[in-house]
Every structure is written in C-alpha cells, then in structure tokens.
Amino acid sequence: MSRPKSMSAREPIRERRPQFWQVAKRCCQIAATVDVAFFFLFHLLGSPILAWVNVVSVTMYVVAYRALARKQNGLAMSLIWAEVIIHAGLGVLLIGWESGFHYFLLMFIPALFVSMALRTAVIFLVALWSYYITLYLVMWVIEPLQPIAPGALLAVYLFNLSVVFAMFSYLSFFYLTMVTTANRKLRRMATTDSLTALFNRRQMTELAEKELARFQRTGRPVAFLVLDIDHFKAINDRHGHEVGDRVLIEVANLIKAQLRTQDLISRWGGEEFLAVLPDTGLDSAQASAERMRKALLAHDWLATTGESIDLTISAGVSELRPGDNLNSAISRADRALYRSKEGGRNRVELETI
C-alpha cells in the first residue's frame, strides 16, 4: 500500500495566446467590413484616394485572416500592423488630424502585451508612441493634402470614434474573459488532482479542518474513510501505467457516485483516497464504504479499460472524537485500513481504539 504523499500536479498552464489569435481572426473580419464601408463613404465624400486605399486594406485583412488560419501568425501580424499604420497615416495626412484615424493606432497597445514577449512589446510600444507623436507634430506644420468639408469631416470623425469605441469594448470583453478563465483554471489546478479531478491533498486538508471546527462547535458527527486500491502496483506492472491511470479515474468516479452531495472526496496519495462524511456516524460510514467496495467489485473493468482486471479496495473508517485533531482522526482510519490489508484485503474495518 502506498503511504500518503504529496502529489505535484504537472498539468501545464495553457498559453493565453491561442485565444488571442482567434480574436485576431475576428478583428480581421470586422476591420475588413469597416474598410468596405469606408470605400463607399469616401466615394460619397469625394476622396477617391482614400476610397481605393480601403480596397488594398480589405485585401491585406483577407490575406492576414488566411495566414492566421494556417498558423502563420507572424505574417498575419505584420500585415495587420502595416495596414493600420499606413491607413491611419494616410487618413490623417489626407484629411487631417480631426478625422480621428489616429485612434486606430491606440488599439495596438493592449494587443502588444498579449501577442509578444514583454521586451519585444515594450520596443514596439515605444515605436508606436514615436509614430503617433510624429504624425501629430507633422499635422501642426502642414495642411491636409485632400481636405473635405467640415460636416463630412465630422461624420468621418464620429464614424472612426464609434468603430474604435466598439473595437476597444470587444477587446476589453475578451481580456476580461481571458483573465477570468485563467483564474478559474488556476484555482482548479490549485485545488484538484490533475488526473482524477478530485480534491487534492492540500485542499482536502483545508476542507477537513473546517469540518473539524464545525464538530468542535456543534458536536455533530464527522466520519473519515481511507480507501486504498488493492495490489495497484501489480495492475501497473501487468497492464501499464496508461491502464493504471484509467483505473484511478474510474475508481474515483465510482467512489464519488456512492457519496452524498455534502460528502468530500480526495485523492490522498498514489492509489489512496480520503473521504470526509459530515453528519455521519461510524455505522453509516461503514455502510457507505461497503457500497463503494461492492460497486468496484461489480464494475465491468473490461469495458472501461479494455483489459480484464480483478480490482478490489480496502477501507478503514474512523469518527471524530472530542479532543481530536485532523491527524489523529485520519491516523485511526489509516490503522483500520492496515488491519483490512492484513485481514486479506477487499474489506472494510472500523477504528477500535
């Protein structure tokens, strides 16, 4: 039997960047649609140069979208950068700073730190700031090359402002969702066993301490079950670790299925499990352990693992007593488990002292 030990889950944290590339594809679609609208808008406003610039822009976004679909992310980002920088610069130079084209440059700021390493992002940020300031200063000393009527200029400004506002809102929602999802994954990784999805040892210790405190306040019974798969090393040696992992997952599911909603179950060691049963005395806890033992005996392991496996578990049961701490209660269940093993395995034993 494996002694309880601390398990280090090595489940890798998934990168956030794949999510970013999905958003980049969506932004390509939105930006291309906006540029199609710009094409007609600038024709109506009598600015054919900017109108046909949007045809080139749409083409660049289509190519960038296809590059993202082929995982050619570097090419895609280069095209997106080039389109926004050139398009914003041309828009400002042709019809003026008041057109609001420079706002599109600001959309790169949050994206930089998601799509690049920190050092590279800072370099690009400084370059973007320099370009933005230079464009602003240039428009102080020159007049727009292709000015449009004040009313039309206001319409372009409001259109650009609305688009940038909508895009920033979309990106903010994405970043909020990404952070929330990452935090949820981190919390799950910190509290659950990566293989069985049961509570890990650390989280179970915290939850069991709360049950101990409740017992000390109210005196309501709390039972502990320590369960161990019999001859698990032999299963690993005979069938391989992949089958062994599937066995652990299925055992965890079968044990959990026999428990109530308020009961707690964790992977306590390699093939050892600890269950904490609130409001449960020794007799009821023994009955629960027997249900688990029989469920595992009746289970069709050939259907689950593809291998014919004779699997049993042994269990030890204890109950919190006045003056107990967590270690003493679990130790009594552990000693009962040893008696079960020494008595021939595939049995449930109660604490005796």
Secondary structure as GFF3:
##gff-version 3
##sequence-region A 1 353
A	DSSP	alpha_helix	17	44	.	.	.	ID=ss1
A	DSSP	alpha_helix	48	69	.	.	.	ID=ss2
A	DSSP	alpha_helix	73	95	.	.	.	ID=ss3
A	DSSP	three_ten_helix	97	99	.	.	.	ID=ss4
A	DSSP	alpha_helix	103	106	.	.	.	ID=ss5
A	DSSP	alpha_helix	108	115	.	.	.	ID=ss6
A	DSSP	alpha_helix	118	141	.	.	.	ID=ss7
A	DSSP	alpha_helix	150	191	.	.	.	ID=ss8
A	DSSP	alpha_helix	201	218	.	.	.	ID=ss9
A	DSSP	beta_strand	222	229	.	.	.	ID=ss10
A	DSSP	alpha_helix	232	239	.	.	.	ID=ss11
A	DSSP	alpha_helix	241	257	.	.	.	ID=ss12
A	DSSP	beta_strand	264	267	.	.	.	ID=ss13
A	DSSP	beta_strand	272	278	.	.	.	ID=ss14
A	DSSP	alpha_helix	282	298	.	.	.	ID=ss15
A	DSSP	alpha_helix	301	305	.	.	.	ID=ss16
A	DSSP	beta_strand	313	319	.	.	.	ID=ss17
A	DSSP	alpha_helix	326	342	.	.	.	ID=ss18
A	DSSP	beta_strand	348	350	.	.	.	ID=ss19
###
